[in-house]
Amino acid sequence: MAKTTKLTDKRYAVPFVLITTLFFLWGFARAILDVLNKHFQDKFDISITQSALIQVTTYLGYFLMAIPAGLFISRWGYRRGVVFGLTLFALGSLAFIPAASFEGFLAALFVIGCGLTFLETAANPYVTELGPRETASSRLNLSQTFNGMGCFMATLLVGQFLFSDGSSGNVDVPYGIMGVVVLLIALVFTRVQLPEVQAPSDVASHASSSGSLGGIFFFGLLALFCYEVAEISINSYFVNFVTGTGWMDKLSASRVVSLALVIFMVGRFLGSWIMRSIKAERMLLYCAVGTMGCMVLTMLNLGMLSLVALILNYLFEAIMFPTIFSLAVRDLDAQQKKKASSLLMMTPIGGCGFLLMGWLADHSASPFLPFIIPLGGFLLVACYAFFLVRKANG
């Protein structure tokens, strides 16, 4: 059992709260994609595979912009990185208003993806530094709880707007509102100061002296990529899956997704609390085994039990991103974290895995078969967690 300790220092309370608001914003922006797939399939009469370009375009922005974002933040600091990211985020959202074609919407989503990359590259490592090293995973999970809240509100509100009364709403409205709100938050961040935190000398010494650091970090990078493949693919396929099986209509499906994301949010909150007493790598292993079990039950086509397993999966996967991220950068000093974060923030390109999942859905007789993709992703996460547990036990 890990010794329970405080989450953050008092002097970092305000920066911690401000940065945590950003987690809500990008959770909201990314979760809208989960209802956009079905909306654009109906609006433009395209297949699941074609609608997967929504994820491909957005997360291509992450892949292409991650290293530039890391360099920018290393040179100019966290606050300017956040402001620049918010500005791109707002411009991409407002670009939905004049866009009239599927290609135009994809271009706007690419700009949003670039902006979100700056936010996540800055916020994730910054939160791990705002307190004791021992509670970095717990602290990041707590901030990521608000990411889950953003996801839940996006699917509930936008899904209700787009799918209510059997008609398709105008997607310009939610994106236009989001663009204005994000611009206002960017203005707030131009007026605040975020301290540039330096790691303690013992952490820097450990990082520079660890010969196996590179291998461990890149294993974490691979694990995070596989998690992104699994998580984004499940979210993007959810509405298509439950409507394709005839279990419910689009509006009901968007509400069930919202319920699943509430469970996701609760999972991050519980994980943050539990990991103050249980080592993060062991918690990650337990949850990875849980997600694999849920995927197997979903693929077995057991009716309502499969649906329950799919929803329960959100509880187990909730802690994975912040936990893998914090474990991957745990032994790095402050400057190394900025560089490592830019590499880790390339992993949302795993969202392109939905392209393969969509292809399987379009070309397979069974809507259950595509879940083999996230099952493989969670298996790799389990291997990473098992390796860390073995290493911790000597």
C-alpha positions in Angstrom: 0.0 0.0 0.0 1.3 3.5 -0.9 1.4 6.0 1.9 -1.4 8.5 1.7 -0.3 12.1 1.2 -1.7 15.4 0.1 -2.7 16.0 -3.5 -1.1 19.5 -4.0 0.6 22.3 -2.2 -1.4 25.3 -1.0 0.6 27.7 -3.1 -0.4 25.8 -6.3 -4.1 25.7 -5.5 -5.1 28.6 -7.9 -3.1 27.3 -10.8 -4.4 23.8 -10.2 -8.0 25.0 -10.4 -7.4 27.2 -13.5 -5.7 24.4 -15.4 -8.3 21.9 -14.4 -11.0 24.0 -16.2 -9.2 23.3 -19.4 -9.8 19.5 -19.0 -13.5 20.2 -19.1 -13.2 22.2 -22.4 -11.3 19.6 -24.3 -13.5 16.8 -22.9 -16.5 18.7 -24.3 -14.9 19.2 -27.7 -13.7 15.6 -28.1 -17.0 14.1 -27.0 -19.1 16.0 -29.5 -17.3 13.8 -32.1 -19.1 10.8 -30.7 -22.5 12.2 -31.9 -21.2 13.9 -35.0 -20.5 10.6 -36.7 -24.1 9.5 -36.8 -25.3 13.1 -37.5 -23.0 13.4 -40.5 -23.9 9.9 -41.7 -27.5 11.0 -41.9 -26.9 14.6 -43.1 -24.4 13.7 -45.9 -25.5 10.1 -46.6 -22.1 8.6 -45.9 -21.0 5.3 -44.4 -19.5 4.6 -41.0 -16.1 4.3 -42.6 -16.4 7.7 -44.3 -17.7 9.3 -41.1 -14.5 8.0 -39.4 -12.7 10.9 -41.2 -14.1 13.1 -38.4 -11.8 11.3 -35.9 -9.0 10.9 -38.4 -8.9 14.7 -39.2 -9.2 15.8 -35.6 -6.5 13.5 -34.3 -4.3 14.1 -37.2 -4.1 17.6 -35.8 -2.8 16.1 -32.6 -0.2 14.1 -34.4 1.1 16.9 -36.6 1.0 19.6 -33.9 2.2 17.7 -30.8 6.0 18.3 -31.3 5.6 21.9 -32.4 3.4 22.4 -29.3 6.1 20.9 -27.1 8.7 23.2 -28.6 6.5 26.2 -28.2 5.8 25.5 -24.6 9.4 24.8 -23.8 10.3 28.1 -25.3 7.5 30.3 -24.1 6.0 28.5 -21.1 2.8 26.9 -20.1 0.6 30.1 -20.0 1.3 31.2 -23.5 0.9 27.6 -24.7 -2.6 27.6 -23.2 -3.6 30.9 -24.7 -2.4 30.0 -28.1 -4.2 26.6 -27.9 -7.4 28.3 -26.8 -7.2 30.7 -29.6 -6.9 27.9 -32.2 -9.7 26.0 -30.5 -12.0 29.0 -30.7 -11.2 29.8 -34.4 -11.9 26.2 -35.4 -15.2 26.2 -33.5 -16.3 29.5 -35.1 -15.3 28.1 -38.6 -18.3 25.8 -38.3 -20.6 28.7 -39.0 -19.5 29.4 -42.6 -18.7 25.8 -43.4 -21.4 24.2 -45.6 -19.8 20.9 -46.7 -18.4 17.8 -45.1 -14.9 18.8 -46.2 -15.4 22.3 -44.7 -16.4 20.8 -41.3 -13.3 18.5 -41.5 -11.1 21.5 -42.0 -12.6 23.2 -39.0 -12.1 20.0 -36.9 -8.5 19.9 -37.9 -7.9 23.4 -36.5 -9.7 22.4 -33.3 -7.5 19.4 -33.0 -4.4 21.6 -33.3 -5.7 23.9 -30.6 -6.5 21.0 -28.2 -3.0 19.6 -28.7 -1.5 22.8 -27.2 -3.9 22.6 -24.3 -3.3 19.0 -23.5 0.5 19.2 -24.0 0.6 22.1 -21.5 -2.0 20.9 -18.9 -1.2 17.2 -18.4 2.5 17.6 -17.4 1.8 20.8 -15.5 -0.7 19.1 -13.2 1.7 16.4 -12.4 4.2 19.0 -11.2 1.7 20.9 -8.9 2.4 18.8 -5.8 4.2 15.7 -4.4 5.6 13.3 -7.0 3.9 10.4 -5.1 0.4 11.7 -5.8 1.0 12.8 -9.5 -1.3 10.1 -10.9 -4.0 10.8 -8.3 -3.8 14.6 -9.0 -4.0 14.1 -12.8 -6.9 11.7 -12.4 -8.8 14.3 -10.3 -8.3 17.0 -13.0 -9.3 14.5 -15.6 -12.6 14.0 -13.8 -13.6 17.3 -15.2 -12.7 16.0 -18.6 -15.3 13.3 -18.0 -17.8 16.0 -17.0 -17.2 17.8 -20.2 -17.7 14.6 -22.2 -20.9 13.8 -20.4 -22.4 17.3 -21.0 -21.3 17.3 -24.6 -23.1 14.1 -25.6 -26.1 14.9 -23.5 -26.7 18.5 -24.7 -25.5 18.2 -28.3 -27.1 14.8 -28.7 -30.4 16.1 -27.5 -30.1 19.1 -29.8 -29.1 17.1 -32.9 -31.4 14.1 -32.5 -34.5 15.4 -30.7 -37.9 15.0 -32.5 -36.3 12.7 -35.1 -34.8 15.7 -36.9 -31.2 16.8 -37.3 -30.3 20.1 -35.7 -27.8 22.7 -37.0 -24.4 21.8 -35.8 -23.3 25.4 -36.2 -25.1 26.4 -33.0 -23.2 24.3 -30.4 -19.9 25.0 -32.1 -20.6 28.7 -32.4 -21.5 28.9 -28.7 -18.4 26.9 -27.8 -16.1 29.2 -29.8 -17.3 32.3 -28.0 -16.9 30.7 -24.6 -13.4 29.5 -25.4 -12.4 33.0 -26.6 -13.6 34.4 -23.3 -11.6 31.8 -21.3 -8.5 32.6 -23.5 -8.9 36.3 -22.4 -8.9 35.2 -18.8 -5.7 33.3 -19.2 -4.0 36.3 -20.8 -4.5 38.1 -17.4 -3.3 35.3 -15.0 0.2 34.1 -14.1 1.0 30.4 -14.0 4.2 29.7 -12.2 6.8 27.6 -14.1 7.4 24.7 -11.7 10.9 23.2 -11.4 11.3 19.6 -10.3 13.2 18.8 -7.1 16.9 18.0 -7.7 16.5 14.4 -6.5 14.0 13.7 -9.3 16.2 15.4 -11.9 19.2 13.3 -10.7 17.1 10.1 -10.9 16.0 10.9 -14.4 19.5 11.6 -15.7 21.0 8.5 -14.0 18.4 6.0 -15.1 19.7 3.9 -17.9 16.4 2.2 -18.6 14.4 5.4 -18.7 14.1 5.5 -22.5 12.7 2.0 -22.7 10.2 2.6 -20.0 9.0 5.9 -21.4 8.5 4.5 -24.9 6.6 1.5 -23.5 4.3 4.0 -21.8 4.1 5.9 -25.1 3.0 2.7 -26.9 0.5 1.8 -24.1 -1.0 5.3 -24.3 -1.4 5.0 -28.1 -3.2 1.6 -27.7 -5.4 3.1 -25.0 -6.4 5.9 -27.4 -7.2 3.4 -30.1 -9.5 1.5 -27.8 -11.2 4.5 -26.0 -11.8 6.7 -29.1 -13.0 3.7 -31.2 -15.5 2.6 -28.6 -16.8 6.2 -28.1 -17.1 6.8 -31.9 -18.8 3.4 -32.6 -21.2 3.4 -29.6 -24.2 5.2 -31.2 -23.8 3.2 -34.5 -23.5 0.0 -32.5 -26.6 0.3 -30.3 -28.8 1.6 -33.1 -27.4 -1.0 -35.5 -28.4 -3.8 -33.2 -31.9 -2.4 -32.9 -31.5 -1.8 -29.1 -32.5 1.8 -29.3 -32.9 4.9 -31.5 -30.4 7.7 -32.0 -31.7 10.0 -29.2 -31.8 7.2 -26.7 -28.3 6.1 -27.8 -26.9 9.6 -27.2 -28.5 9.6 -23.7 -27.0 6.2 -22.9 -23.6 7.5 -24.1 -24.1 10.3 -21.6 -24.8 7.8 -18.8 -21.7 5.9 -19.7 -19.6 9.1 -19.6 -21.1 9.9 -16.1 -19.8 6.5 -15.1 -16.5 7.4 -16.7 -16.3 10.6 -14.7 -17.1 8.8 -11.5 -14.4 6.2 -12.3 -11.8 9.0 -12.5 -12.9 10.5 -9.2 -12.8 7.1 -7.5 -9.5 6.3 -9.1 -8.0 9.6 -7.9 -9.1 8.7 -4.3 -8.1 5.1 -4.4 -4.6 5.8 -5.8 -3.8 7.9 -2.8 -3.5 4.5 -1.1 -2.8 2.0 -3.9 0.1 2.3 -6.3 -0.9 3.7 -9.6 0.6 0.8 -11.7 -1.3 -1.8 -9.7 -4.5 0.1 -10.1 -3.9 0.3 -13.8 -3.4 -3.4 -14.1 -6.7 -4.2 -12.3 -8.5 -1.8 -14.6 -6.9 -3.2 -17.7 -8.1 -6.7 -16.8 -11.6 -5.2 -16.2 -11.8 -3.6 -19.6 -10.6 -6.8 -21.3 -13.4 -8.7 -19.5 -16.0 -6.1 -20.6 -14.9 -6.3 -24.2 -15.1 -10.1 -24.3 -18.6 -10.0 -22.8 -19.7 -7.4 -25.3 -18.4 -9.5 -28.2 -20.2 -12.6 -27.1 -23.6 -11.0 -28.1 -25.3 -11.7 -24.8 -28.1 -9.1 -25.3 -28.6 -6.8 -22.4 -25.6 -8.2 -20.6 -23.4 -7.2 -23.5 -24.8 -3.6 -23.3 -24.2 -3.5 -19.5 -20.6 -4.8 -20.0 -20.0 -2.1 -22.7 -21.2 0.6 -20.3 -19.2 -0.8 -17.4 -16.1 -0.7 -19.5 -16.2 3.1 -19.0 -15.7 2.7 -15.3 -12.6 0.6 -15.8 -11.0 2.6 -18.6 -11.6 5.9 -16.8 -8.2 6.1 -15.0 -6.1 4.9 -17.9 -5.1 8.0 -19.8 -4.0 10.1 -16.8 -2.4 7.1 -15.1 -0.4 6.0 -18.1 0.6 9.6 -18.8 1.8 10.3 -15.2 3.6 7.0 -15.0 5.4 7.6 -18.3 6.8 11.0 -17.2 7.2 10.1 -13.5 11.0 10.0 -13.5 11.5 13.0 -15.7 12.6 16.5 -14.7 10.5 19.6 -15.5 12.1 20.3 -18.8 12.1 16.7 -19.9 8.4 16.5 -19.1 7.6 19.3 -21.6 9.4 17.4 -24.3 8.0 14.0 -23.3 4.5 15.5 -23.2 4.7 16.5 -26.8 5.5 12.9 -27.8 2.7 11.5 -25.6 0.2 14.0 -27.1 0.8 12.4 -30.5 -1.0 9.3 -29.3 -4.5 10.6 -29.9 -3.7 9.7 -33.6 -4.9 6.3 -32.2 -8.4 7.7 -32.8 -7.7 6.8 -36.5 -8.2 3.2 -35.3 -11.9 3.9 -35.6 -11.3 3.9 -39.4 -10.5 0.2 -39.1 -13.3 -0.4 -36.6 -15.7 1.4 -39.0 -14.5 -0.7 -41.9 -15.1 -3.9 -39.9 -18.6 -2.6 -39.1 -19.4 -1.9 -42.7 -18.0 -5.2 -44.1 -18.8 -7.6 -41.3 -22.0 -9.5 -40.8 -21.8 -9.0 -37.0 -21.8 -5.5 -35.4 -20.0 -7.2 -32.4 -16.8 -8.1 -34.2 -15.3 -4.6 -34.4 -14.8 -4.7 -30.6 -11.8 -6.9 -31.2 -9.9 -3.6 -32.0 -10.3 -2.1 -28.5 -9.7 -5.5 -26.9 -6.3 -5.6 -28.5 -5.6 -2.1 -27.2 -6.5 -2.9 -23.6 -4.4 -6.1 -23.8 -1.3 -4.0 -24.5 -2.2 -1.6 -21.6 -2.4 -4.7 -19.3 1.1 -5.8 -20.5 2.5 -2.3 -19.7 0.9 -2.3 -16.2 2.1 -5.8 -15.5 5.6 -4.8 -16.4 5.6 -1.8 -14.1 4.2 -3.9 -11.2 6.9 -6.5 -11.7 9.5 -3.8 -11.9 8.2 -2.1 -8.7 8.3 -5.5 -6.9 12.0 -5.9 -7.8 
